[in-house]
Amino acid sequence: MLGGAAWSWEFVALLVPILFFHELGHFVAMKLFGYRNVRMFFIPLLGAAVTGKNHRVPGWKKALVSLAGPVPGIAVGIVLGGLGMWFGSQLAVTAALVALALNALNLLPVLPLDGGWV
């Protein structure tokens, strides 16, 4: 969200729920895999994050936690885009494109992105 001061309120109104859903995926996965002190927070103009302690959590679970944000976000983006095109909703199509772009970018194998942790 860096540079958020230059964005329209409409774009921010789309972006915040998309970020929340993405981070909620990490949050739920961390809880399911026994992470401790799990917390979600938003960082103004930068984005959002979920933190937690992962003592004795196998690597495959850590990878699933990393994927639990972008993969459901991509799935929802595909469904939302399809529904938006079917019903002729430009807002839904725009939200889908933002969700797909944000979550696909997050899968790049570069730290600190989710793909970098996988």
Residue pairs with C-beta under 8 A, 6 or more apart in sequence:
1 15
1 19
1 43
1 44
1 45
1 46
1 47
2 45
2 46
2 47
3 45
4 12
4 44
4 45
5 45
7 15
11 98
14 94
14 95
14 98
15 98
15 102
16 42
18 73
18 95
18 98
18 99
18 102
19 42
19 47
19 48
19 102
20 48
21 72
21 73
21 76
21 99
22 48
22 69
22 70
22 73
22 102
22 103
22 106
23 40
23 48
23 49
23 50
23 69
24 40
25 68
25 69
25 70
25 71
25 72
25 73
26 40
26 50
26 65
26 66
26 68
26 69
27 38
27 40
27 50
28 68
29 64
29 65
29 68
30 38
30 50
30 52
30 54
30 65
31 38
33 54
33 57
33 61
33 64
33 65
34 57
35 52
35 53
35 54
35 57
35 65
36 52
36 53
36 55
37 51
37 52
37 53
38 50
38 51
38 52
39 50
39 51
39 52
40 48
40 49
40 50
41 48
41 49
41 50
41 51
42 48
43 49
54 62
54 65
62 117
63 117
63 118
66 114
66 115
66 117
66 118
67 114
67 118
69 103
69 106
69 114
70 103
70 104
70 106
70 107
70 114
70 115
71 103
73 99
73 102
73 103
73 106
74 99
74 100
74 103
74 104
76 99
77 95
77 96
77 97
77 99
77 100
77 103
78 96
78 100
80 92
80 95
80 96
80 99
81 92
81 93
81 96
81 97
81 100
83 89
83 92
84 90
84 91
84 92
84 93
84 94
84 95
84 96
85 93
105 113
106 113
106 114
106 115
107 113
107 114
107 115
107 118
108 115
108 116
109 115
109 116
109 118
110 116
111 117
